[in-house]
Amino acid sequence: MDVSQYLEIFLDETSEHLQNLNTQILALEQEPGNMDTINEIFRAAHSLKGMAGTMGYKRMQNLTHDMENVFSEVRNGNISVKAGMIDVLFQCLDALEEYTTNIRENADEGTNDNEPLIKQLNDILNGGEGEESGAAAPAEAAAPAAAAPTGSSGGRKWLDIKLGDSERSVLKGAIEEGKKVYGLTVKVQESCILKAARAFLVFKAIEEIGEIILSNPSAQDIEDEKFDLDFSLIVISDAELDQVIAAAKSVSEIEEVTGDAVDPDSSAAPKEEAEPAKTEEAKPAEAAKPEAKPAPAAPAAPAASGKKAEEKKPTAGKPVVNRTVRVDIEKLDTLMNLVSELIIAKNSLVSASAASGTSNTAVNEQIEYLESVTTSLHESVMKVRMVPIESTVSKFPRMVRDLQKKLGKKMELYMTGEETELDRTVVDEIGDPLMHLLRNSADHGLESAEVRRERGKPEVGSIFLDAYQDGNNVVIEVRDDGNGIDTKAVRDKAIERGIITPEQAENMSEKDSIDLLFHAGFSTAKVVSDVSGRGVGLDVVKSKIEALSGEVEVKSKLGEGSSWIIRLPLTLAIIQALMVDIGNEKYAISLGSIQTIEDIAPSDVKFVQAKEVIQLRDLVIPLIRLNEILDVESKKDPNDNLVVVVVKKGDKQAGLVVDELIGQQEIVIKSLGKYINKCKIISGATVLGDGEVALILDANTLI
Amino acid sequence: MDAELKVVGETTQFIVIKLGDEQYGIDIKYIDNIVRMQHITRVPKVDAYLKGVINLRGEVIPVMSIRIKMGLEPDVETKSSRIIILKLEQQGTIGVIVDEVKEVVTLENDQIEKIAYDSKDDKNSFLCGIGKYDGGLISLLDLNSVVLENV
């Protein structure tokens, strides 16, 4: 079966399931008895197994199968959740992650069988079941052997059908009468519209030559079309297997029918192709499962509860049906580019109509209408591209848990604002920097439990990750209640590393000292640890965030903790900007960073330390003469009032002196390309309505 | 490029441009477009040979001066000045200013003389060979070293 076309979906869904498992297992660790969590875990593991099986990734399927076994026992109350078990489960998730990465990179799951893990899982099963039913333990242990041949044919899902006692006796009776029992899995073509009708025809065709004992999903569910693309049957018939399969295949729009003889003693173990030894092992394995399950819960009605478990399954895979469409991010980028083009065209139209001089009300009205349409179109496309940062941050609790074990410190991660939305590209990129910061907090920030006790802090350190929207920015704050930054230690280290001279260190402000942390090749950890301290942390964080047009700010108080504040723009592609004239050139300044625009008389300009400043509502704001920075001749009379654009960056402000204001405009940011990248104060360029290129000033780098 | 030049009997097409009195050839496979001189938006704080950026059908393209890069007199804009848009693997799309675009010539490989490495001086290091055509000589530009950033 060619499954390559499903690879993308498989990878996407696998990542989702793995993430879900991570979250749920963490929750399980907190609340070992929560049945909802356990069920959710079971469902996710089950879906993973099914998906891996369909795609033919045997090793992945084996591992998930064993995990599912453990969860299933937990669900049935046969095993209680222990700390050791959670660790093993997490290791399994890591192994699955590895498989997924391998598959993503070279469409192959790799060759790591992860046998130690499988053994550990089985140990858990053995340990847990010893008291309940001795027989089930070895049976479960042998299960992976059965799973291996199962995986090879992909769709042998009838193996999942659990037989109740009554069905089993029917099957046995049939065999005694000389009839044969088959397991069938029928796969409907993806394009099939009336799946239920096709299924009905299959039922009918088979019933002509045999009897359908059991189906998965149940006959009712199949009739209601509550199945994905395949369903499985247990059939009694006088006919040969080939005939039964042929009967099922005679129905049109059936993609594939797989089948095999079934031994009722083992609910469904393949007779052929597996080596005899393995099959022998496998049979009791599969048989034991349905028996073991109902035993503790309702020994009186084994058949009934067996059925219940079976009925649950079809609904398990897809909890709530979301009306969503998966869209390739590239398609969205194309859409975004087209919207950008449209806005440029609109701007050209506006300036063309202004240039023609004729004021035609009808034209103006239509242009205004066009403007509002393009603006809302842009907003809608932006919204489509926005995703909650949850997808990125939800892996952090797990990471902090691992760090806790690795570093031997007690800590807790508190997250808020996971629903805050950011452009998809930003969300994808922000994960690594955040991870660095969290590790940094855990490793360098938080003190060891003993030190914390001495200082009168709670033993368990807290790390906070807060995200929220602030105007046109999204702020993500990583905070800890640890030691804070020891600026003296930072300076000493910087001197030692030759980054600054001792004299420079003397005159350094707290803030400058903290900025040293972002210097390439700086690491304050005395011991290089596994977690952080390779000196490639914070400078990478900074450059990454700056690449996303964001910025990092650090606040710290020695002994009380530090907080790292990341500001990111909501969107990267289209912004509202103020156009200004400087000399004969036009520049754009992002409206987001502008605070006010002031008209200042030359006499109001004061000097502080030989630098020009203005006083504005009790604040002293340094002046930056853009014409000097940009090497252009100002065409303004020096005696005229200054036009000052006050911009802010965090809590710092600066006044940019420009020649003239042109107006506000929606601009499309275009990169200058990597060929011109030396100019830090220009963050990009935009094409104006008249076709000219204007450069975008990055106010952040000017302050 | 060198490898291609060695193959006997192969031909390469060049666009012949003029910088001052000298003729230069640019391998046609790198040329995306030739546009008339237009307003170039200056970018502050960059090397002098980077003249700025232009708008080419909605895309912002950097433009450089070969003259300044090669240490010749600065460009004087005339009616025949053109911007040749090059598409390079590493640097992406770049425009270069030339005084005049003359013609397209097809050179047999035996019409191309490679430049000996030891004779490289400043200007020659931007060349990858000399083409003999119609009794004249065409200096063939090595675009990668032309657009390479000054170290």
Chai-1 contact restraints between the chains, C-beta under 6 A:
chainA,res_idxA,chainB,res_idxB,connection_type,confidence,min_distance_angstrom,max_distance_angstrom,comment,restraint_id
A,E341,B,G58,contact,1.0,0.0,6.0,A-B,restraint_1
A,I344,B,G58,contact,1.0,0.0,6.0,A-B,restraint_2
A,L630,B,P44,contact,1.0,0.0,6.0,A-B,restraint_3
A,D631,B,P44,contact,1.0,0.0,6.0,A-B,restraint_4
A,K670,B,V60,contact,1.0,0.0,6.0,A-B,restraint_5
A,G673,B,P62,contact,1.0,0.0,6.0,A-B,restraint_6
A,G673,B,G92,contact,1.0,0.0,6.0,A-B,restraint_7
A,Y675,B,P62,contact,1.0,0.0,6.0,A-B,restraint_8
A,Y675,B,Q91,contact,1.0,0.0,6.0,A-B,restraint_9
A,Y675,B,I94,contact,1.0,0.0,6.0,A-B,restraint_10
A,I676,B,V43,contact,1.0,0.0,6.0,A-B,restraint_11
A,I676,B,V46,contact,1.0,0.0,6.0,A-B,restraint_12
A,I676,B,L50,contact,1.0,0.0,6.0,A-B,restraint_13
A,I676,B,P62,contact,1.0,0.0,6.0,A-B,restraint_14
A,K678,B,V46,contact,1.0,0.0,6.0,A-B,restraint_15
A,C679,B,V43,contact,1.0,0.0,6.0,A-B,restraint_16
A,C679,B,K45,contact,1.0,0.0,6.0,A-B,restraint_17
A,C679,B,V46,contact,1.0,0.0,6.0,A-B,restraint_18
A,A685,B,V53,contact,1.0,0.0,6.0,A-B,restraint_19
A,A685,B,V60,contact,1.0,0.0,6.0,A-B,restraint_20
A,V687,B,N55,contact,1.0,0.0,6.0,A-B,restraint_21
A,V687,B,G58,contact,1.0,0.0,6.0,A-B,restraint_22
A,G691,B,N55,contact,1.0,0.0,6.0,A-B,restraint_23
A,V693,B,T41,contact,1.0,0.0,6.0,A-B,restraint_24
A,V693,B,V53,contact,1.0,0.0,6.0,A-B,restraint_25
A,V693,B,N55,contact,1.0,0.0,6.0,A-B,restraint_26
A,V693,B,V60,contact,1.0,0.0,6.0,A-B,restraint_27
